[in-house]
């Protein structure tokens, strides 16, 4: 992924991945628009080494992520370490979890925050 990719590039990838999943008899994660506004509050390094606590995802809105959160497949980052957690990001994570995707960085509906 580069700044020069077009929407059509992503849709081509999406359809190719959907075909692979369909052929493999895995559940299909429907297209859900990801949140696009990201607010890095601190550097990822500071997020990694700052004291953190684990909170319910619904209580993490407005907090700073101490971990990166990725949806797998395809491995897309939803929240980067050091970013402010938004309501849109929390709603998106909930939607992809409901559809059966694995979300790395979320354990039992909880996330580490600074």
C-alpha positions as a LaTeX table, in Angstrom:
\begin{tabular}{lrrr}
\hline
Residue & $x$ (\AA) & $y$ (\AA) & $z$ (\AA) \\
\hline
Unk1 & 0.00 & 0.00 & 0.00 \\
Unk2 & 1.37 & 3.37 & $-1.03$ \\
Unk3 & $-0.02$ & 6.89 & $-1.28$ \\
Unk4 & $-0.30$ & 6.25 & $-5.02$ \\
Unk5 & $-2.80$ & 3.40 & $-4.75$ \\
Unk6 & $-6.28$ & 4.17 & $-6.03$ \\
Unk7 & $-9.63$ & 3.02 & $-4.70$ \\
Unk8 & $-9.84$ & 0.61 & $-7.64$ \\
Unk9 & $-6.55$ & $-1.01$ & $-6.51$ \\
Unk10 & $-8.03$ & $-1.75$ & $-3.10$ \\
Unk11 & $-11.28$ & $-3.03$ & $-4.59$ \\
Unk12 & $-9.31$ & $-5.38$ & $-6.88$ \\
Unk13 & $-7.45$ & $-6.70$ & $-3.86$ \\
Unk14 & $-10.68$ & $-7.01$ & $-1.87$ \\
Unk15 & $-12.36$ & $-9.04$ & $-4.63$ \\
Unk16 & $-9.31$ & $-11.28$ & $-5.08$ \\
Unk17 & $-9.16$ & $-11.98$ & $-1.34$ \\
Unk18 & $-12.90$ & $-12.61$ & $-1.26$ \\
Unk19 & $-12.49$ & $-15.18$ & $-4.04$ \\
Unk20 & $-9.68$ & $-16.91$ & $-2.16$ \\
Unk21 & $-11.74$ & $-17.07$ & 1.02 \\
Unk22 & $-14.77$ & $-18.36$ & $-0.88$ \\
Unk23 & $-12.68$ & $-21.08$ & $-2.51$ \\
Unk24 & $-11.30$ & $-22.11$ & 0.88 \\
Unk25 & $-14.78$ & $-22.39$ & 2.48 \\
Unk26 & $-14.00$ & $-19.77$ & 5.12 \\
Unk27 & $-16.55$ & $-17.22$ & 6.33 \\
Unk28 & $-16.56$ & $-14.04$ & 4.27 \\
Unk29 & $-16.03$ & $-10.78$ & 6.13 \\
Unk30 & $-18.27$ & $-8.24$ & 4.39 \\
Unk31 & $-16.86$ & $-4.91$ & 3.28 \\
Unk32 & $-17.04$ & $-2.55$ & 6.26 \\
Unk33 & $-15.65$ & 0.95 & 5.86 \\
Unk34 & $-12.66$ & 1.48 & 8.13 \\
Unk35 & $-12.20$ & 4.66 & 10.15 \\
Unk36 & $-9.75$ & 6.93 & 8.37 \\
Unk37 & $-9.04$ & 9.68 & 10.90 \\
Unk38 & $-6.02$ & 8.80 & 12.99 \\
Unk39 & $-4.56$ & 10.95 & 15.74 \\
Unk40 & $-1.07$ & 10.03 & 16.88 \\
Unk41 & $-0.71$ & 11.47 & 20.33 \\
Unk42 & 2.62 & 9.97 & 21.36 \\
Unk43 & 5.36 & 8.09 & 19.53 \\
Unk44 & 4.98 & 4.31 & 19.23 \\
Unk45 & 8.12 & 3.90 & 21.36 \\
Unk46 & 6.69 & 6.00 & 24.15 \\
Unk47 & 3.46 & 4.01 & 23.90 \\
Unk48 & 5.41 & 0.77 & 24.22 \\
Unk49 & 7.41 & 1.82 & 27.27 \\
Unk50 & 4.78 & 3.87 & 29.16 \\
Unk51 & 2.90 & 2.30 & 32.05 \\
Unk52 & $-0.28$ & 0.76 & 30.66 \\
Unk53 & $-3.53$ & $-0.66$ & 31.94 \\
Unk54 & $-6.05$ & $-3.00$ & 30.34 \\
Unk55 & $-9.59$ & $-1.67$ & 29.91 \\
Unk56 & $-12.79$ & $-2.71$ & 28.17 \\
Unk57 & $-12.70$ & $-1.57$ & 24.56 \\
Unk58 & $-15.85$ & 0.49 & 25.11 \\
Unk59 & $-14.05$ & 2.42 & 27.88 \\
Unk60 & $-10.94$ & 3.06 & 25.75 \\
Unk61 & $-12.42$ & 5.89 & 23.66 \\
Unk62 & $-10.23$ & 8.96 & 24.06 \\
Unk63 & $-7.35$ & 6.96 & 25.58 \\
Unk64 & $-4.00$ & 6.30 & 23.92 \\
Unk65 & $-3.33$ & 2.80 & 22.57 \\
Unk66 & $-0.41$ & 0.97 & 24.18 \\
Unk67 & $-0.67$ & $-1.73$ & 21.47 \\
Unk68 & $-1.31$ & $-1.83$ & 17.76 \\
Unk69 & $-4.64$ & $-3.36$ & 16.72 \\
Unk70 & $-4.82$ & $-5.28$ & 13.44 \\
Unk71 & $-7.59$ & $-7.17$ & 11.68 \\
Unk72 & $-6.55$ & $-10.54$ & 10.28 \\
Unk73 & $-7.11$ & $-11.37$ & 7.52 \\
Unk74 & $-5.79$ & $-9.30$ & 5.77 \\
Unk75 & $-3.50$ & $-7.86$ & 8.45 \\
Unk76 & $-4.70$ & $-4.25$ & 8.21 \\
Unk77 & $-3.80$ & $-1.94$ & 11.07 \\
Unk78 & $-6.85$ & $-0.36$ & 12.68 \\
Unk79 & $-5.10$ & 1.47 & 15.53 \\
Unk80 & $-1.36$ & 2.07 & 15.83 \\
Unk81 & 0.42 & 2.17 & 19.15 \\
Unk82 & 0.46 & 5.79 & 20.36 \\
Unk83 & $-2.78$ & 6.78 & 18.58 \\
Unk84 & $-5.83$ & 8.16 & 20.29 \\
Unk85 & $-8.64$ & 5.58 & 20.25 \\
Unk86 & $-11.75$ & 6.98 & 18.58 \\
Unk87 & $-15.39$ & 5.97 & 18.80 \\
Unk88 & $-15.28$ & 5.14 & 15.06 \\
Unk89 & $-12.34$ & 2.77 & 15.60 \\
Unk90 & $-14.11$ & 1.03 & 18.51 \\
Unk91 & $-17.30$ & 0.63 & 16.44 \\
Unk92 & $-15.28$ & $-0.72$ & 13.51 \\
Unk93 & $-13.48$ & $-3.24$ & 15.72 \\
Unk94 & $-16.83$ & $-4.37$ & 17.12 \\
Unk95 & $-18.23$ & $-4.82$ & 13.61 \\
Unk96 & $-15.31$ & $-6.91$ & 12.36 \\
Unk97 & $-15.35$ & $-9.04$ & 15.52 \\
Unk98 & $-19.06$ & $-9.71$ & 15.00 \\
Unk99 & $-18.30$ & $-10.87$ & 11.45 \\
Unk100 & $-15.76$ & $-13.39$ & 12.70 \\
Unk101 & $-12.45$ & $-11.73$ & 11.87 \\
Unk102 & $-9.50$ & $-12.12$ & 14.22 \\
Unk103 & $-8.42$ & $-8.83$ & 15.76 \\
Unk104 & $-4.88$ & $-8.84$ & 17.08 \\
Unk105 & $-4.36$ & $-6.51$ & 20.05 \\
Unk106 & $-7.82$ & $-7.08$ & 21.51 \\
Unk107 & $-8.20$ & $-9.88$ & 24.07 \\
Unk108 & $-11.64$ & $-10.76$ & 25.41 \\
Unk109 & $-12.92$ & $-7.32$ & 24.41 \\
Unk110 & $-10.12$ & $-5.54$ & 26.24 \\
Unk111 & $-7.22$ & $-3.36$ & 25.08 \\
Unk112 & $-4.03$ & $-2.02$ & 26.69 \\
Unk113 & $-4.00$ & 1.78 & 26.98 \\
Unk114 & $-1.58$ & 4.37 & 28.32 \\
\hline
\end{tabular}
